Amino acid sequence: MIFITLLGILVSLLIIVLTVEFIPATPQGKTAKYLNQAAGLAETNHLPSWRKALSPLEKPVSEYSPKRLLRKTTSNLYWSQFNGKWSNWTAIQLTTARIVCSLIGFIIGGLFFETVVLALVSSLVAFQLPVTSLNTDARKTRRRFQRELPEFIQLFAAQMAAGVSMEEALRRSSQSEGSVAKWMRMVLNKTQGRSILEQLQKESEASCLPDLISMSTQLKFIRRGTAQQALLAQLADRIAADYVGQADQRAEKVSGELVIPMVLFYFLPFLASLIAIIGYPVVEGLL
């Protein structure tokens, strides 16, 4: 009875939100860019019928979703799409699909388990499941990019030492192998007569990667100053040191998180086996 009541409340809230929000209006505010991106992709790309059916929900999702969640999803989509996956998706579309999956998981969990707690657990699992592969792929791509970035900057500094301009040095460095060179080729293809450094700054902000944003900002100052090679070497060393520091922090975090699984799956079974071996003769003697 509690589950039916809760389900009725959720359906009523969904109907109210759709009734209020399903009114055409010009998007404004911070969420406008997310909604405009979603609308643009819906118009220019052939989407499956189930994704088109979710498009009316994108407006209320864009307004009421936490901005931190949208920024994180946008960053992960950027790096996953850079790796050739999750094409034609935006943060709003993916968040909408996650919410719908969560509602479906709640209903299915309630019908199978008939308890609100397990229904909520099913809803949480269904909400997180669509982005599991996205987050993993984006994290691997981002870390590989950060690992290769110092080497690319050193190559770029070597090209600058040959006496060429900064733009030409970037073009030559982009012909090398690796994810950073691939990303730089993408930036150069999007330049289209604009300043390379401005396009570099724009793409760095879209990536939400602090190292890239710092590099693009410092390149503007390095271009105007002297001792460019020394400054580029310092920039490469700093980015490499930041990557090593982040790797050490991840290693320490993983080692701390492994303590509980080791106790549960190794120490406790070993202790139980030891007690059984030692205690069985004693108990048998008493009986």
N, C-alpha and C positions, 0 to 999 in steps of 0.2 A: 504493500500500500504506500509506503514511504517513497519507493522508487517511482511508482506511477505519478505521485504528486510532484516529485522533483522533476520528472520528465515533462509533465504538463507545464510547469513553471518555465523550464528552458525553452519549450516550443513557443509559449506565449511571448517570452522576451524576444525570441528570434523574429516572430511575426511583427512585433512592435518596431523593432529596429529596421526591418525591411520596409515597413510601411512609411516610416519617417524618412529614411535615408534614400529610398529609391525614387528620388526626385532629381531630375537633371539639374546640375549646377556646375559653375566653373570652380574647379578646385583651387583653393588658396591656402596660404600658410606653408609651414615646413613640410607637410605631407604632399604638397602639390606635385613635387618632382617625382615621387614614387608612383602616384596615381597616373600622371601623364606618361611615364614610362610604360606602365601596364597597358594603358589605353592605346599607346602607339604600337606596341607589339601585337595587341589583339586585332588591330586594323590591318597591319602590314603582313602578318604571318597567318598561315593556315593552322588553326588550333584544333585539337580534338574536340568532339562535341561535349565531353564531360568538363573540359576546361572552359568552354564558352558558357556552359550552364552556371559556372561559379562566378562569372564576371560581374553579375549584379551585387555580389557580396564584397567586391573589392573596395567600393567607396566607404562603407562603414568600417571595414577592416583597416583602411589607411588612416582613418580619423581616430580610432580607439585603440589601435595596437601601440604598445610601448615603443617609443622612438629608438631606444637602445636595442631592442630586438630587431627592428628594421635595419639599423645600421650594421649589426652583426651579420644578418642574413645577406645584406647587400655586399658586404666585404667577402663573405664566403662564396657567393655567386660569382663575384668578379674573378676570383682566383680559380674557381672550378670551370668557369667558361673560358678562361685563359688556357686551361688544360684541355679544352675541347669537349667539356661535359656540361649538362644542364643548360643547353642553349635555349634561347627564346623563353627564358623565365626571368621574372623580376621578384623583388622582395615581397611586394604586395600579393602577387599571384601565389607564391609559395606559402606565405603565411595564411592566405585564405584556404588553400588546400589542406594545410595542417589543422586548421580549426575544424574544417568539415570532417577530416579523418578522426579528430578528437571526439566530435559528436557521434560519429558512427561507432567508434570504439566504446563510448559510454553506453549507447543503446545495446550493442551486442553483448558487452560485459554485463549489463543489467539483466538481459534476458537469460544469459547462461548461468550467472552466479547468483542472481536475485538478491544481491546486497549492494548497497550504495558504495561502500568502501572499495570493493573489488571492481565495481563499475568505474569509479574514479581512477583507480590504478590502470584499468584498461584504456581509459580516456587519455591518461598521461603517456602511456606507451605509444598509443596511436598518434599522439601529437608529436612525439619526438622521432618516431620511426622514419618519416619521409626525409629528414635532414641528416640522418646518421651517415649515409654515404657521402652526402654533400660536405659535411663538416670534416670528415676524414680526408677526402680528396683535397679540399681547400687547405687544410693544415699541412699536408705533405707538400703541396705545391708551394705554399708560402715559405716553409722551412728550407726547401731546396733553393728557392729564390734568394733567401737571406744568406744561405751558405755560399752562393756563387757571386753575390753582389760585390764583396771586397775584391775578388779577383778581376771582375769586370772593371772596377774603378782603377785598379792598377794598370790594366791594359789601356784604358782610356788616358791615364796619365802618361803612359809611354808614347801614345799617339800624339799627345800634346807636346811632348819633348821633341818630336820630329819637326816642330815648327808650323804645324797646320792649325787652322782655326778650331774653336771648340765644336762647332757644328760638324765640320768635316771629321774631327776625331770621333765624335759620336757615331757618324755614319760608318766609319771604318771599323770601329769596335763592334758595331751591331752585326758585322759579317762573321763574327766568331760563333762558336758553338755554345749551347747552354740556354737556360730559361731566361736569364737577364738579357742576353743578346736578342732572343726572340721577342721579349717584351719591348726592347728598344726599337726593333724593326716595326712593331705594331705602332709605336708612338710616331715614328717617322712617316709611316703610311697615312696616319691621321693628320699630319701637319698641314698639308695642302696649302702651302704658301705662307702659313702663319709662322711665328717664331717657334723654333724647336723647344726652347726653354719654357715658353708659355704652355705649349702642349705637354711638355714633360711635367710641369707643375700640375696641370689639370688631371693627367692620368695618375699621378702620384696621389692626389687627393681622392680620386675615385677608388684607388686600391686600398685605402685606409691602412697602409703600411707605414709605420713611423719612420723607418729607415729610408724609404723612398721619398717621403715628404721632406725629411731633413736634407737628403742629398740634393733634391731639386731646388730647395731654397738656398742651400750653400753654393750651388753652382752659379747662381746669379751673382753672388758676392765675389766668388772666385774669378768670374769673368771680368769684373771691373778692377780687380786688384793685381798685385804682382806676386811673384813666387807661386805661380799657379801649381806647378808640379809638387812642391812641398806641401801645399795645402791639400791637394788631392791625395797625397800619400797619407797625410794625417787623417783625412776623412775615411780612407779605406781601413786604416788601423783602428779607428774608433768603431766603425761598423762591425769589423771582425771581432773586436773585444766585446761589443754588445751581444753578438751572436753566441760567443763562447760563454758569456755570463748567463744568458737565457738558457743555454743547454745545461749548464751546471745546476741552475735552479730547477729545471725539469727533472734532472736526474735525482736531486735531493727530494723532490716532491714524490717521485715514483717510489723511491726507496722507503719513504715514510708510509705511503699508501699500501705497500706490500706486506707490512707487518701483520695486519689483521688477517689477510688471506693465508699467510704462512702459519699463523697460530691456529686458524680454524681447520686448515686442510692438511697440515703436516704435524704440528706439535701435539694437538689434542688427540688425533688418531694414534700417534705413537705412544702418548701417555696412557690412553685407554688400553692399547694392546699390552703395554708393560704391566699395568695393574692387573689385567686379566691373567697374564702368564704367572705373575708372582702370587696373586691372590687366590687363584683356582686351587692349588694344593692345600693352602691354609683352610679355605672353606670346605674342601672335601674332607680334610682331617677332622674338622669340627663336627661334620655331619656323620 
